[in-house]
Amino acid sequence: MNVKPYGDASDDGLVQLSFTLPIEEGERARQTALELARKMGFQSPQVVHMKAMGPDFTFFVMYGSTTHVVDPEAIEIPDREFPELAYSEVNRVIREKLKRRLVVVGACTGTDAHTVGLDAILSMKGFAGDKGLEYFAGMQVVNMGSQVDPSAIVEMVRAERADAVLVSQVVTQRDAHIHHLKEVRDALVEAGERDRLILVGGGPRFTPEQATELGYDRIFGRGTKPSEVASYLAWAISNRISA
């Protein structure tokens, strides 16, 4: 079954989009936005909001209808490679395979001062009723907070003999989230610590498919629950020891 966006009525294809153009506010700016929307394939585009962003830029909110349809059933969704384990199972796997607590170091790095996502995964309270990694008896968690330099992460990894590193990034301007994850990876490689660690990245603009290109074992995106991360860590450490 093909689907289209829904706005005012079923299958009307109505879409809201917003963008900024490097042109001062005025009728030329409005007409430029309309022409751009037409070239993007939208029918009957409308500018519903236009505001100057300084003397040389204009921000737009627009509506338009798309003619494109998608069959959701034709999209291939990759299977998750690890099982989602219950609290007791996570602890049991770590206890039986590692024979000690699994040490996790987490941080936001570079210019990123947003720790809401990191804290949601690491802290005891977690979020939405899903307990964070600190809740698991089989884990020892070190939360380094925000704007942590990669060299400090390396030092903490060595001091705690960490088994896993979690790097959370929210700031995405100029692909800062990608740049900072690579910095941490490179620092761990240079220090000779990368190969023995489970390296995990996460944030709202990431997708799991980016893990290979970034040199991470796993990337978690928007909506990830702490229990998913806990399950992955238990599964990954079990596989490494078994291998």
Secondary structure, DSSP 8 states (H G I E B T S, - for coil): --B---SSSTT--EEEEEEEESS-SSHHHHHHHHHHHHHTT-EEEEEEEEEE-SSS-EEEEEEEE----B-GGGS-----SS----HHHHHHHHHHHHSS-EEEEEEEBTT----HHHHHHHSTT-BTTB--GGG-TTEEEEE--SSB-HHHHHHHHHHHT-SEEEEE----GGGHHHHHHHHHHHHHHHTT-GGGSEEEEE-TT--GGGHHHHT-SEEE-TT--HHHHHHHHHHHHHHHHH-
